[in-house]
């Protein structure tokens, strides 16, 4: 009888652990939320509009020399830069949640990362279909090396801090690096 009770308790604990694991699992899926995709698109469209209608940011010969001139030029250039859209969805998501718990940060960063990853994959597919053999082989090498670099880079917070704060740091890292790679890859479509 003791053995049966022990098995029942172990089964109950296992079931409880599985339920707890399901609750703690991130909401991130491979398919991004439509809202995150729409937010990235709206920001990218605004950048494209600024590029067409607004004055071009000053180049190195035109900007005022020194720290203030550099920062002013960078602020103007941001209106024309797709990289300025990094964080557009996750910031709104965090603000909507009304707190900055690790769970909220992880979820919001993961949702936006999924949207950027979708853009990266689409751009990679389009770019690779337009490239000749040598360029395509190199692009594949670049992507493989980039994935290894991203994973190693974003693992660093956990290796340094080994605590709960490492989770949001890793999630932001994956978002930021994936977004920058998507933007880089989309640049090959304009050629």
N, CA and C atoms as an extended XYZ file, in Angstrom:
573
Properties=species:S:1:pos:R:3:atomname:S:1:resname:S:1:resid:I:1 pbc="F F F"
N         0.821       -1.198        0.000 N   UNK     1
C         0.000        0.000        0.000 CA  UNK     1
C         0.868        1.266        0.000 C   UNK     1
N         1.966        1.247        0.783 N   UNK     2
C         2.861        2.408        0.810 CA  UNK     2
C         3.430        2.672       -0.574 C   UNK     2
N         3.762        1.579       -1.258 N   UNK     3
C         4.342        1.740       -2.589 CA  UNK     3
C         3.323        2.365       -3.549 C   UNK     3
N         2.091        1.953       -3.485 N   UNK     4
C         1.044        2.498       -4.338 CA  UNK     4
C         0.860        3.986       -4.050 C   UNK     4
N         0.845        4.350       -2.771 N   UNK     5
C         0.685        5.756       -2.402 CA  UNK     5
C         1.864        6.595       -2.915 C   UNK     5
N         3.048        6.023       -2.812 N   UNK     6
C         4.234        6.727       -3.288 CA  UNK     6
C         4.157        6.970       -4.794 C   UNK     6
N         3.705        5.964       -5.527 N   UNK     7
C         3.563        6.088       -6.985 CA  UNK     7
C         2.506        7.142       -7.316 C   UNK     7
N         1.389        7.131       -6.555 N   UNK     8
C         0.336        8.117       -6.776 CA  UNK     8
C         0.867        9.524       -6.516 C   UNK     8
N         1.645        9.694       -5.410 N   UNK     9
C         2.213       11.007       -5.109 CA  UNK     9
C         3.203       11.445       -6.182 C   UNK     9
N         4.023       10.522       -6.662 N   UNK    10
C         4.974       10.858       -7.733 CA  UNK    10
C         4.235       11.256       -9.004 C   UNK    10
N         3.176       10.538       -9.320 N   UNK    11
C         2.390       10.871      -10.509 CA  UNK    11
C         1.753       12.247      -10.355 C   UNK    11
N         1.242       12.533       -9.155 N   UNK    12
C         0.638       13.846       -8.908 CA  UNK    12
C         1.687       14.951       -9.028 C   UNK    12
N         2.870       14.708       -8.477 N   UNK    13
C         3.949       15.695       -8.579 CA  UNK    13
C         4.351       15.900      -10.036 C   UNK    13
N         4.458       14.804      -10.779 N   UNK    14
C         4.827       14.908      -12.189 CA  UNK    14
C         3.789       15.702      -12.958 C   UNK    14
N         2.508       15.432      -12.683 N   UNK    15
C         1.440       16.167      -13.346 CA  UNK    15
C         1.498       17.640      -12.976 C   UNK    15
N         1.745       17.918      -11.693 N   UNK    16
C         1.843       19.310      -11.250 CA  UNK    16
C         3.024       20.006      -11.899 C   UNK    16
N         4.142       19.322      -12.005 N   UNK    17
C         5.318       19.918      -12.637 CA  UNK    17
C         5.064       20.200      -14.109 C   UNK    17
N         4.375       19.273      -14.785 N   UNK    18
C         4.060       19.508      -16.194 CA  UNK    18
C         3.119       20.702      -16.344 C   UNK    18
N         2.144       20.806      -15.468 N   UNK    19
C         1.223       21.945      -15.523 CA  UNK    19
C         1.965       23.238      -15.243 C   UNK    19
N         2.856       23.224      -14.251 N   UNK    20
C         3.638       24.409      -13.932 CA  UNK    20
C         4.548       24.784      -15.101 C   UNK    20
N         5.158       23.783      -15.715 N   UNK    21
C         6.030       24.052      -16.857 CA  UNK    21
C         5.233       24.671      -18.007 C   UNK    21
N         4.007       24.197      -18.217 N   UNK    22
C         3.179       24.754      -19.281 CA  UNK    22
C         2.837       26.211      -18.989 C   UNK    22
N         2.583       26.529      -17.716 N   UNK    23
C         2.279       27.913      -17.357 CA  UNK    23
C         3.491       28.814      -17.506 C   UNK    23
N         4.661       28.276      -17.239 N   UNK    24
C         5.883       29.076      -17.282 CA  UNK    24
C         6.491       29.145      -18.676 C   UNK    24
N         6.015       28.299      -19.590 N   UNK    25
C         6.574       28.292      -20.934 CA  UNK    25
C         6.281       29.626      -21.609 C   UNK    25
N         7.201       30.127      -22.392 N   UNK    26
C         6.969       31.411      -23.045 CA  UNK    26
C         5.829       31.319      -24.052 C   UNK    26
N         5.145       32.440      -24.235 N   UNK    27
C         4.040       32.494      -25.186 CA  UNK    27
C         4.555       32.589      -26.616 C   UNK    27
N         5.866       32.739      -26.797 N   UNK    28
C         6.477       32.881      -28.105 CA  UNK    28
C         6.222       31.642      -28.957 C   UNK    28
N         5.819       31.857      -30.161 N   UNK    29
C         5.667       30.767      -31.109 CA  UNK    29
C         6.418       31.149      -32.374 C   UNK    29
N         6.537       30.189      -33.261 N   UNK    30
C         7.236       30.469      -34.508 CA  UNK    30
C         6.492       31.478      -35.367 C   UNK    30
N         5.179       31.508      -35.234 N   UNK    31
C         4.362       32.448      -36.007 CA  UNK    31
C         4.112       33.690      -35.163 C   UNK    31
N         4.585       34.845      -35.618 N   UNK    32
C         4.420       36.062      -34.807 CA  UNK    32
C         2.965       36.511      -34.750 C   UNK    32
N         2.652       37.264      -33.721 N   UNK    33
C         1.324       37.847      -33.582 CA  UNK    33
C         1.104       38.848      -34.715 C   UNK    33
N        -0.078       38.867      -35.293 N   UNK    34
C        -0.348       39.824      -36.377 CA  UNK    34
C        -0.090       41.277      -35.962 C   UNK    34
N        -0.341       41.590      -34.687 N   UNK    35
C        -0.128       42.954      -34.216 CA  UNK    35
C         1.340       43.346      -34.275 C   UNK    35
N         2.228       42.396      -33.963 N   UNK    36
C         3.654       42.714      -33.998 CA  UNK    36
C         4.131       42.905      -35.438 C   UNK    36
N         3.618       42.088      -36.333 N   UNK    37
C         3.960       42.230      -37.752 CA  UNK    37
C         3.460       43.576      -38.270 C   UNK    37
N         2.242       43.945      -37.893 N   UNK    38
C         1.662       45.215      -38.336 CA  UNK    38
C         2.451       46.410      -37.797 C   UNK    38
N         2.902       46.328      -36.550 N   UNK    39
C         3.676       47.424      -35.958 CA  UNK    39
C         4.999       47.620      -36.700 C   UNK    39
N         5.663       46.516      -37.031 N   UNK    40
C         6.920       46.628      -37.778 CA  UNK    40
C         6.674       47.213      -39.161 C   UNK    40
N         5.606       46.763      -39.802 N   UNK    41
C         5.287       47.262      -41.142 CA  UNK    41
C         4.979       48.768      -41.094 C   UNK    41
N         4.188       49.185      -40.116 N   UNK    42
C         3.843       50.610      -40.000 CA  UNK    42
C         5.096       51.456      -39.787 C   UNK    42
N         6.000       50.989      -38.946 N   UNK    43
C         7.234       51.737      -38.703 CA  UNK    43
C         8.103       51.764      -39.961 C   UNK    43
N         8.235       50.624      -40.623 N   UNK    44
C         9.031       50.567      -41.854 CA  UNK    44
C         8.447       51.465      -42.934 C   UNK    44
N         7.114       51.491      -43.022 N   UNK    45
C         6.461       52.372      -43.997 CA  UNK    45
C         6.753       53.839      -43.688 C   UNK    45
N         6.760       54.198      -42.412 N   UNK    46
C         7.065       55.578      -42.027 CA  UNK    46
C         8.513       55.930      -42.366 C   UNK    46
N         9.433       55.005      -42.139 N   UNK    47
C        10.835       55.231      -42.507 CA  UNK    47
C        10.942       55.450      -44.015 C   UNK    47
N        10.251       54.609      -44.796 N   UNK    48
C        10.292       54.738      -46.255 CA  UNK    48
C         9.696       56.078      -46.695 C   UNK    48
N         8.605       56.487      -46.054 N   UNK    49
C         7.978       57.776      -46.370 CA  UNK    49
C         8.947       58.921      -46.056 C   UNK    49
N         9.615       58.844      -44.889 N   UNK    50
C        10.592       59.873      -44.525 CA  UNK    50
C        11.722       59.940      -45.540 C   UNK    50
N        12.107       58.796      -46.028 N   UNK    51
C        13.200       58.734      -47.002 CA  UNK    51
C        12.797       59.432      -48.302 C   UNK    51
N        11.520       59.271      -48.691 N   UNK    52
C        11.048       59.852      -49.950 CA  UNK    52
C        10.702       61.336      -49.835 C   UNK    52
N        10.112       61.726      -48.713 N   UNK    53
C         9.556       63.076      -48.622 CA  UNK    53
C        10.363       64.047      -47.775 C   UNK    53
N        11.101       63.531      -46.812 N   UNK    54
C        11.835       64.415      -45.918 CA  UNK    54
C        13.211       64.739      -46.438 C   UNK    54
N        13.836       65.730      -45.840 N   UNK    55
C        15.213       66.042      -46.245 CA  UNK    55
C        16.137       64.899      -45.828 C   UNK    55
N        17.127       64.649      -46.642 N   UNK    56
C        18.097       63.605      -46.315 CA  UNK    56
C        18.934       64.040      -45.126 C   UNK    56
N        19.312       63.095      -44.284 N   UNK    57
C        20.172       63.468      -43.161 CA  UNK    57
C        21.530       63.936      -43.678 C   UNK    57
N        22.179       64.814      -42.935 N   UNK    58
C        23.484       65.307      -43.396 CA  UNK    58
C        24.524       64.185      -43.409 C   UNK    58
N        25.421       64.248      -44.371 N   UNK    59
C        26.511       63.279      -44.377 CA  UNK    59
C        27.692       63.846      -43.583 C   UNK    59
N        28.772       63.127      -43.558 N   UNK    60
C        29.920       63.512      -42.735 CA  UNK    60
C        30.493       64.887      -43.102 C   UNK    60
N        30.387       65.272      -44.374 N   UNK    61
C        30.921       66.565      -44.793 CA  UNK    61
C        29.984       67.714      -44.425 C   UNK    61
N        28.696       67.411      -44.240 N   UNK    62
C        27.700       68.456      -43.976 CA  UNK    62
C        27.394       68.670      -42.498 C   UNK    62
N        27.541       67.619      -41.686 N   UNK    63
C        27.133       67.763      -40.289 CA  UNK    63
C        28.119       68.629      -39.510 C   UNK    63
N        27.609       69.241      -38.470 N   UNK    64
C        28.444       70.065      -37.606 CA  UNK    64
C        29.451       69.156      -36.889 C   UNK    64
N        30.699       69.547      -36.870 N   UNK    65
C        31.738       68.740      -36.233 CA  UNK    65
C        31.541       68.710      -34.717 C   UNK    65
N        31.990       67.656      -34.104 N   UNK    66
C        31.925       67.535      -32.653 CA  UNK    66
C        30.776       66.659      -32.189 C   UNK    66
N        30.726       66.463      -30.880 N   UNK    67
C        29.746       65.556      -30.289 CA  UNK    67
C        28.312       66.021      -30.535 C   UNK    67
N        28.040       67.310      -30.332 N   UNK    68
C        26.675       67.817      -30.525 CA  UNK    68
C        26.231       67.678      -31.976 C   UNK    68
N        27.116       67.989      -32.896 N   UNK    69
C        26.794       67.853      -34.316 CA  UNK    69
C        26.534       66.402      -34.696 C   UNK    69
N        27.355       65.499      -34.166 N   UNK    70
C        27.186       64.074      -34.462 CA  UNK    70
C        25.849       63.574      -33.934 C   UNK    70
N        25.492       63.951      -32.701 N   UNK    71
C        24.228       63.492      -32.126 CA  UNK    71
C        23.030       64.094      -32.859 C   UNK    71
N        23.118       65.343      -33.262 N   UNK    72
C        22.030       65.963      -34.021 CA  UNK    72
C        21.857       65.266      -35.369 C   UNK    72
N        22.956       64.970      -36.034 N   UNK    73
C        22.885       64.269      -37.318 CA  UNK    73
C        22.338       62.857      -37.132 C   UNK    73
N        22.745       62.197      -36.059 N   UNK    74
C        22.246       60.845      -35.790 CA  UNK    74
C        20.751       60.853      -35.506 C   UNK    74
N        20.280       61.869      -34.786 N   UNK    75
C        18.842       61.978      -34.510 CA  UNK    75
C        18.060       62.166      -35.805 C   UNK    75
N        18.564       62.981      -36.687 N   UNK    76
C        17.886       63.178      -37.976 CA  UNK    76
C        17.958       61.910      -38.817 C   UNK    76
N        19.098       61.251      -38.819 N   UNK    77
C        19.258       60.015      -39.591 CA  UNK    77
C        18.326       58.918      -39.085 C   UNK    77
N        18.007       58.923      -37.799 N   UNK    78
C        17.138       57.887      -37.225 CA  UNK    78
C        15.772       57.873      -37.903 C   UNK    78
N        15.293       59.012      -38.320 N   UNK    79
C        13.991       59.086      -39.002 CA  UNK    79
C        14.018       58.354      -40.341 C   UNK    79
N        15.196       58.132      -40.870 N   UNK    80
C        15.371       57.502      -42.175 CA  UNK    80
C        15.924       56.079      -42.059 C   UNK    80
N        16.113       55.587      -40.854 N   UNK    81
C        16.782       54.308      -40.642 CA  UNK    81
C        15.822       53.207      -40.189 C   UNK    81
N        15.782       52.092      -40.914 N   UNK    82
C        14.953       50.970      -40.484 CA  UNK    82
C        15.330       50.462      -39.089 C   UNK    82
N        16.578       50.625      -38.679 N   UNK    83
C        17.003       50.171      -37.345 CA  UNK    83
C        16.280       50.933      -36.240 C   UNK    83
N        15.752       52.109      -36.553 N   UNK    84
C        14.990       52.866      -35.565 CA  UNK    84
C        13.687       52.162      -35.195 C   UNK    84
N        13.274       51.212      -35.993 N   UNK    85
C        12.035       50.466      -35.724 CA  UNK    85
C        12.251       49.320      -34.739 C   UNK    85
N        13.483       49.024      -34.402 N   UNK    86
C        13.742       47.943      -33.449 CA  UNK    86
C        13.188       48.349      -32.091 C   UNK    86
N        12.290       47.540      -31.574 N   UNK    87
C        11.657       47.805      -30.290 CA  UNK    87
C        10.292       48.451      -30.400 C   UNK    87
N         9.820       48.728      -31.617 N   UNK    88
C         8.542       49.420      -31.777 CA  UNK    88
C         7.387       48.596      -31.206 C   UNK    88
N         7.387       47.299      -31.414 N   UNK    89
C         6.308       46.467      -30.880 CA  UNK    89
C         6.536       46.150      -29.410 C   UNK    89
N         7.747       45.776      -29.059 N   UNK    90
C         7.990       45.348      -27.677 CA  UNK    90
C         7.768       46.496      -26.694 C   UNK    90
N         8.110       47.711      -27.066 N   UNK    91
C         7.879       48.854      -26.181 CA  UNK    91
C         6.386       49.048      -25.941 C   UNK    91
N         5.596       49.005      -26.995 N   UNK    92
C         4.137       49.146      -26.855 CA  UNK    92
C         3.560       47.999      -26.037 C   UNK    92
N         4.068       46.807      -26.239 N   UNK    93
C         3.617       45.617      -25.503 CA  UNK    93
C         3.895       45.756      -24.008 C   UNK    93
N         5.080       46.221      -23.661 N   UNK    94
C         5.456       46.417      -22.255 CA  UNK    94
C         4.593       47.513      -21.634 C   UNK    94
N         4.397       48.599      -22.358 N   UNK    95
C         3.569       49.685      -21.848 CA  UNK    95
C         2.129       49.229      -21.632 C   UNK    95
N         1.617       48.411      -22.535 N   UNK    96
C         0.250       47.897      -22.397 CA  UNK    96
C         0.130       47.011      -21.165 C   UNK    96
N         1.157       46.205      -20.901 N   UNK    97
C         1.146       45.328      -19.727 CA  UNK    97
C         1.217       46.143      -18.437 C   UNK    97
N         1.848       47.295      -18.504 N   UNK    98
C         1.915       48.174      -17.345 CA  UNK    98
C         2.946       47.781      -16.305 C   UNK    98
N         3.806       46.832      -16.632 N   UNK    99
C         4.882       46.473      -15.707 CA  UNK    99
C         6.042       45.887      -16.499 C   UNK    99
N         7.159       45.792      -15.827 N   UNK   100
C         8.359       45.280      -16.481 CA  UNK   100
C         8.844       44.012      -15.790 C   UNK   100
N         7.916       43.103      -15.516 N   UNK   101
C         8.320       41.822      -14.933 CA  UNK   101
C         9.115       41.045      -15.980 C   UNK   101
N         9.889       40.101      -15.520 N   UNK   102
C        10.660       39.281      -16.455 CA  UNK   102
C         9.751       38.584      -17.455 C   UNK   102
N         8.599       38.096      -16.991 N   UNK   103
C         7.674       37.397      -17.891 CA  UNK   103
C         7.168       38.329      -18.986 C   UNK   103
N         6.815       39.554      -18.622 N   UNK   104
C         6.337       40.523      -19.610 CA  UNK   104
C         7.451       40.871      -20.590 C   UNK   104
N         8.630       41.174      -20.075 N   UNK   105
C         9.750       41.517      -20.953 CA  UNK   105
C        10.058       40.375      -21.913 C   UNK   105
N        10.167       39.166      -21.380 N   UNK   106
C        10.464       38.010      -22.233 CA  UNK   106
C         9.410       37.846      -23.316 C   UNK   106
N         8.134       37.920      -22.924 N   UNK   107
C         7.050       37.710      -23.872 CA  UNK   107
C         7.046       38.790      -24.953 C   UNK   107
N         7.142       40.040      -24.551 N   UNK   108
C         7.105       41.141      -25.525 CA  UNK   108
C         8.304       41.095      -26.463 C   UNK   108
N         9.484       40.856      -25.924 N   UNK   109
C        10.671       40.763      -26.767 CA  UNK   109
C        10.573       39.574      -27.718 C   UNK   109
N        10.085       38.443      -27.213 N   UNK   110
C         9.954       37.250      -28.058 CA  UNK   110
C         8.954       37.471      -29.191 C   UNK   110
N         7.858       38.165      -28.899 N   UNK   111
C         6.863       38.422      -29.947 CA  UNK   111
C         7.453       39.268      -31.073 C   UNK   111
N         8.180       40.317      -30.693 N   UNK   112
C         8.772       41.153      -31.739 CA  UNK   112
C         9.887       40.411      -32.472 C   UNK   112
N        10.657       39.622      -31.743 N   UNK   113
C        11.722       38.841      -32.389 CA  UNK   113
C        11.132       37.896      -33.431 C   UNK   113
N         9.991       37.308      -33.124 N   UNK   114
C         9.341       36.402      -34.083 CA  UNK   114
C         8.934       37.158      -35.351 C   UNK   114
N         8.465       38.396      -35.191 N   UNK   115
C         8.083       39.200      -36.360 CA  UNK   115
C         9.309       39.541      -37.211 C   UNK   115
N        10.412       39.911      -36.550 N   UNK   116
C        11.643       40.198      -37.307 CA  UNK   116
C        12.172       38.934      -37.965 C   UNK   116
N        12.069       37.799      -37.282 N   UNK   117
C        12.539       36.536      -37.846 CA  UNK   117
C        11.734       36.186      -39.098 C   UNK   117
N        10.449       36.455      -39.066 N   UNK   118
C         9.611       36.204      -40.243 CA  UNK   118
C        10.085       37.079      -41.409 C   UNK   118
N        10.393       38.338      -41.128 N   UNK   119
C        10.902       39.224      -42.183 CA  UNK   119
C        12.261       38.745      -42.691 C   UNK   119
N        13.109       38.312      -41.769 N   UNK   120
C        14.426       37.804      -42.163 CA  UNK   120
C        14.287       36.609      -43.096 C   UNK   120
N        13.439       35.660      -42.731 N   UNK   121
C        13.262       34.466      -43.556 CA  UNK   121
C        12.685       34.808      -44.926 C   UNK   121
N        11.735       35.735      -44.962 N   UNK   122
C        11.155       36.148      -46.246 CA  UNK   122
C        12.220       36.823      -47.118 C   UNK   122
N        12.996       37.707      -46.527 N   UNK   123
C        14.043       38.409      -47.284 CA  UNK   123
C        15.116       37.436      -47.757 C   UNK   123
N        15.475       36.474      -46.907 N   UNK   124
C        16.472       35.478      -47.298 CA  UNK   124
C        15.970       34.677      -48.504 C   UNK   124
N        14.720       34.256      -48.450 N   UNK   125
C        14.152       33.494      -49.564 CA  UNK   125
C        14.149       34.292      -50.855 C   UNK   125
N        13.743       35.544      -50.770 N   UNK   126
C        13.703       36.395      -51.967 CA  UNK   126
C        15.104       36.697      -52.483 C   UNK   126
N        16.016       37.027      -51.575 N   UNK   127
C        17.388       37.355      -51.986 CA  UNK   127
C        18.076       36.147      -52.598 C   UNK   127
N        17.909       34.997      -51.973 N   UNK   128
C        18.602       33.807      -52.479 CA  UNK   128
C        18.052       33.367      -53.835 C   UNK   128
N        16.785       33.660      -54.109 N   UNK   129
C        16.222       33.280      -55.414 CA  UNK   129
C        16.758       34.166      -56.541 C   UNK   129
N        17.342       35.324      -56.197 N   UNK   130
C        17.862       36.261      -57.195 CA  UNK   130
C        19.372       36.150      -57.393 C   UNK   130
N        20.040       35.378      -56.549 N   UNK   131
C        21.504       35.370      -56.575 CA  UNK   131
C        22.061       34.248      -57.429 C   UNK   131
N        23.219       34.531      -57.987 N   UNK   132
C        23.936       33.504      -58.725 CA  UNK   132
C        24.607       32.562      -57.735 C   UNK   132
N        25.116       31.459      -58.231 N   UNK   133
C        25.606       30.361      -57.398 CA  UNK   133
C        26.622       30.796      -56.339 C   UNK   133
N        27.659       31.510      -56.716 N   UNK   134
C        28.698       31.907      -55.763 CA  UNK   134
C        28.152       32.829      -54.674 C   UNK   134
N        27.337       33.785      -55.076 N   UNK   135
C        26.749       34.709      -54.105 CA  UNK   135
C        25.802       33.965      -53.166 C   UNK   135
N        25.035       33.021      -53.696 N   UNK   136
C        24.117       32.240      -52.877 CA  UNK   136
C        24.867       31.357      -51.878 C   UNK   136
N        25.938       30.728      -52.324 N   UNK   137
C        26.742       29.904      -51.405 CA  UNK   137
C        27.308       30.751      -50.273 C   UNK   137
N        27.776       31.940      -50.595 N   UNK   138
C        28.319       32.813      -49.564 CA  UNK   138
C        27.225       33.291      -48.618 C   UNK   138
N        26.049       33.599      -49.161 N   UNK   139
C        24.934       34.029      -48.312 CA  UNK   139
C        24.569       32.933      -47.308 C   UNK   139
N        24.579       31.695      -47.753 N   UNK   140
C        24.308       30.569      -46.835 CA  UNK   140
C        25.368       30.492      -45.740 C   UNK   140
N        26.628       30.687      -46.103 N   UNK   141
C        27.706       30.693      -45.101 CA  UNK   141
C        27.506       31.822      -44.101 C   UNK   141
N        27.140       32.983      -44.621 N   UNK   142
C        26.891       34.138      -43.757 CA  UNK   142
C        25.787       33.808      -42.755 C   UNK   142
N        24.693       33.250      -43.226 N   UNK   143
C        23.568       32.946      -42.343 CA  UNK   143
C        23.938       31.904      -41.289 C   UNK   143
N        24.661       30.883      -41.690 N   UNK   144
C        25.073       29.859      -40.710 CA  UNK   144
C        25.989       30.474      -39.651 C   UNK   144
N        26.934       31.273      -40.085 N   UNK   145
C        27.842       31.926      -39.137 CA  UNK   145
C        27.074       32.913      -38.253 C   UNK   145
N        26.123       33.632      -38.842 N   UNK   146
C        25.329       34.590      -38.080 CA  UNK   146
C        24.517       33.885      -36.991 C   UNK   146
N        23.902       32.762      -37.312 N   UNK   147
C        23.100       32.021      -36.324 CA  UNK   147
C        23.978       31.589      -35.149 C   UNK   147
N        25.148       31.056      -35.450 N   UNK   148
C        26.059       30.632      -34.376 CA  UNK   148
C        26.495       31.835      -33.539 C   UNK   148
N        26.804       32.948      -34.197 N   UNK   149
C        27.216       34.165      -33.484 CA  UNK   149
C        26.085       34.701      -32.616 C   UNK   149
N        24.868       34.762      -33.172 N   UNK   150
C        23.707       35.248      -32.405 CA  UNK   150
C        23.488       34.402      -31.159 C   UNK   150
N        23.501       33.089      -31.339 N   UNK   151
C        23.238       32.202      -30.204 CA  UNK   151
C        24.306       32.329      -29.123 C   UNK   151
N        25.557       32.393      -29.524 N   UNK   152
C        26.640       32.538      -28.543 CA  UNK   152
C        26.593       33.903      -27.868 C   UNK   152
N        26.348       34.946      -28.642 N   UNK   153
C        26.283       36.303      -28.099 CA  UNK   153
C        25.153       36.428      -27.087 C   UNK   153
N        23.993       35.908      -27.433 N   UNK   154
C        22.825       36.067      -26.572 CA  UNK   154
C        22.827       35.112      -25.378 C   UNK   154
N        23.700       34.151      -25.372 N   UNK   155
C        23.849       33.275      -24.210 CA  UNK   155
C        24.723       33.930      -23.131 C   UNK   155
N        25.482       34.932      -23.501 N   UNK   156
C        26.419       35.574      -22.587 CA  UNK   156
C        25.774       36.103      -21.301 C   UNK   156
N        24.605       36.752      -21.347 N   UNK   157
C        24.014       37.235      -20.090 CA  UNK   157
C        23.790       36.123      -19.067 C   UNK   157
N        23.323       34.968      -19.536 N   UNK   158
C        23.109       33.871      -18.594 CA  UNK   158
C        24.441       33.401      -18.018 C   UNK   158
N        25.446       33.295      -18.840 N   UNK   159
C        26.746       32.815      -18.361 CA  UNK   159
C        27.365       33.777      -17.361 C   UNK   159
N        27.088       35.065      -17.502 N   UNK   160
C        27.638       36.062      -16.588 CA  UNK   160
C        26.795       36.171      -15.326 C   UNK   160
N        25.465       36.289      -15.476 N   UNK   161
C        24.604       36.576      -14.326 CA  UNK   161
C        23.941       35.344      -13.718 C   UNK   161
N        23.642       34.338      -14.529 N   UNK   162
C        23.026       33.087      -14.084 CA  UNK   162
C        21.816       33.316      -13.186 C   UNK   162
N        21.057       34.310      -13.454 N   UNK   163
C        19.871       34.592      -12.668 CA  UNK   163
C        18.711       34.956      -13.563 C   UNK   163
N        17.610       35.326      -12.940 N   UNK   164
C        16.397       35.605      -13.697 CA  UNK   164
C        16.533       36.818      -14.605 C   UNK   164
N        17.380       37.766      -14.237 N   UNK   165
C        17.530       38.947      -15.090 CA  UNK   165
C        18.180       38.613      -16.429 C   UNK   165
N        18.833       37.459      -16.508 N   UNK   166
C        19.469       37.062      -17.761 CA  UNK   166
C        18.431       36.757      -18.838 C   UNK   166
N        17.237       36.315      -18.434 N   UNK   167
C        16.200       35.978      -19.415 CA  UNK   167
C        15.806       37.153      -20.294 C   UNK   167
N        15.393       38.284      -19.714 N   UNK   168
C        15.062       39.437      -20.554 CA  UNK   168
C        16.260       39.961      -21.352 C   UNK   168
N        17.450       39.862      -20.786 N   UNK   169
C        18.637       40.321      -21.513 CA  UNK   169
C        18.862       39.452      -22.747 C   UNK   169
N        18.695       38.151      -22.589 N   UNK   170
C        18.850       37.229      -23.714 CA  UNK   170
C        17.749       37.466      -24.752 C   UNK   170
N        16.516       37.657      -24.285 N   UNK   171
C        15.401       37.886      -25.207 CA  UNK   171
C        15.608       39.174      -26.005 C   UNK   171
N        16.056       40.255      -25.322 N   UNK   172
C        16.321       41.511      -26.039 CA  UNK   172
C        17.445       41.318      -27.044 C   UNK   172
N        18.477       40.612      -26.649 N   UNK   173
C        19.618       40.359      -27.532 CA  UNK   173
C        19.150       39.668      -28.814 C   UNK   173
N        18.325       38.629      -28.675 N   UNK   174
C        17.839       37.908      -29.858 CA  UNK   174
C        16.970       38.806      -30.730 C   UNK   174
N        16.156       39.632      -30.094 N   UNK   175
C        15.326       40.581      -30.840 CA  UNK   175
C        16.206       41.547      -31.625 C   UNK   175
N        17.138       42.190      -30.956 N   UNK   176
C        17.981       43.204      -31.566 CA  UNK   176
C        18.830       42.634      -32.695 C   UNK   176
N        19.475       41.524      -32.451 N   UNK   177
C        20.366       40.937      -33.457 CA  UNK   177
C        19.578       40.401      -34.641 C   UNK   177
N        18.424       39.794      -34.387 N   UNK   178
C        17.593       39.276      -35.481 CA  UNK   178
C        17.057       40.425      -36.324 C   UNK   178
N        16.633       41.500      -35.681 N   UNK   179
C        16.125       42.663      -36.413 CA  UNK   179
C        17.215       43.244      -37.318 C   UNK   179
N        18.408       43.394      -36.777 N   UNK   180
C        19.497       43.968      -37.575 CA  UNK   180
C        19.860       43.064      -38.759 C   UNK   180
N        19.780       41.756      -38.560 N   UNK   181
C        20.059       40.833      -39.664 CA  UNK   181
C        18.942       40.894      -40.710 C   UNK   181
N        17.709       41.040      -40.262 N   UNK   182
C        16.597       41.161      -41.208 CA  UNK   182
C        16.760       42.424      -42.057 C   UNK   182
N        17.127       43.513      -41.417 N   UNK   183
C        17.326       44.776      -42.139 CA  UNK   183
C        18.473       44.631      -43.137 C   UNK   183
N        19.540       43.992      -42.706 N   UNK   184
C        20.679       43.771      -43.602 CA  UNK   184
C        20.251       42.921      -44.792 C   UNK   184
N        19.495       41.855      -44.518 N   UNK   185
C        19.057       40.957      -45.587 CA  UNK   185
C        18.108       41.680      -46.535 C   UNK   185
N        17.209       42.491      -46.011 N   UNK   186
C        16.291       43.237      -46.864 CA  UNK   186
C        17.044       44.217      -47.764 C   UNK   186
N        18.194       44.661      -47.322 N   UNK   187
C        19.023       45.541      -48.156 CA  UNK   187
C        19.455       44.884      -49.445 C   UNK   187
N        19.591       43.566      -49.442 N   UNK   188
C        19.979       42.863      -50.660 CA  UNK   188
C        18.850       42.792      -51.668 C   UNK   188
N        17.625       43.046      -51.224 N   UNK   189
C        16.491       43.026      -52.148 CA  UNK   189
C        16.422       44.302      -52.968 C   UNK   189
N        16.997       45.362      -52.456 N   UNK   190
C        16.960       46.652      -53.158 CA  UNK   190
C        17.999       46.738      -54.269 C   UNK   190
N        18.839       45.755      -54.387 N   UNK   191
C        19.924       45.804      -55.386 CA  UNK   191
C        19.476       45.279      -56.727 C   UNK   191
